[in-house]
Amino acid sequence: MTFLKSQLKNNRFLMIVILAYVAVGIFAPDKFLPSLGNTWYYVKEMLMIMPVILLLTSLISAWVPKETIENAFGKNSGLKGSLFAFLLGSFSAGPIYAAFPVCKMLLNKGASIANIVIILSTWAVIKIPMLITESKFLGPEFMLVRWILTTLAIFLMGYITSRFVKPEDLPADDEAATDGPLALNADYCIGCGQCAKIAPSHFKMVDKKATVISQTLSPGDGLAIKDAVAKCPAQIIRFYR
């Protein structure tokens, strides 16, 4: 019963979706199969895109120093950082949901709230491929005016958001309480299993989520744990040493 409650709590959105499909099947059976078809289309799309995005974020997280991200996108990067964020979003590829793991990794590496908003907003509404298509169907004049107004709004939203939202307010920094040197937030674990492979004496995968199994450090453990922290694509592990 405890396991079932835990699964329901951790998969609330999935349960809501399943209940919604049950309701559609009962009250609008003619729309049930088309709904499943649409869902399967987007699931296949995600299965093709997300592994590449997660691999990309893992490589950046492991190979790009935090100082580099802070200099390019951090709160002290100024106008240069905002322009870099704008260009990153403009030349991105893939649907908007692919931007979230990228932005989460950048945020944990030192990117500012304002630049994360700029990346997400630009990725969503003024990507270069989108502008080309918009110009073709609605005309270049419409596209240019809309691009200018949207760009101004994006920079304004980034500034306003950074005034009200601070990094410490975000869930990624809300780690579980711990009595030892290790802490992680399993709610944001993506189930890659890197930590359990690198430091199996301290991490284990339970129900596709990472968990700390030992807070006791032996000589040499620190290097493996630091490697696991660096290679965690979701950046949910903290090592207080």
SULLIN-V307153 format. One record per run of one state. SS is the DSSP state (@ for helix, = for strand, . for the rest). FROM is the first residue (numbers start at 1). TO is the last residue. If there is no record, write none. Layout:
# SULLIN-V307153
ss:SS from:FROM to:TO
ss:SS from:FROM to:TO
This chain:
# SULLIN-V307153
ss:. from:1 to:1
ss:@ from:2 to:10
ss:. from:11 to:11
ss:@ from:12 to:27
ss:. from:28 to:28
ss:@ from:29 to:63
ss:. from:64 to:65
ss:@ from:66 to:73
ss:. from:74 to:77
ss:@ from:78 to:90
ss:. from:91 to:96
ss:@ from:97 to:108
ss:. from:109 to:112
ss:@ from:113 to:125
ss:. from:126 to:127
ss:@ from:128 to:138
ss:. from:139 to:139
ss:@ from:140 to:164
ss:. from:165 to:166
ss:@ from:167 to:169
ss:. from:170 to:170
ss:@ from:171 to:173
ss:. from:174 to:181
ss:= from:182 to:184
ss:. from:185 to:185
ss:@ from:186 to:188
ss:. from:189 to:193
ss:@ from:194 to:198
ss:. from:199 to:202
ss:= from:203 to:206
ss:. from:207 to:208
ss:= from:209 to:212
ss:. from:213 to:220
ss:@ from:221 to:231
ss:. from:232 to:236
ss:= from:237 to:239
ss:. from:240 to:241
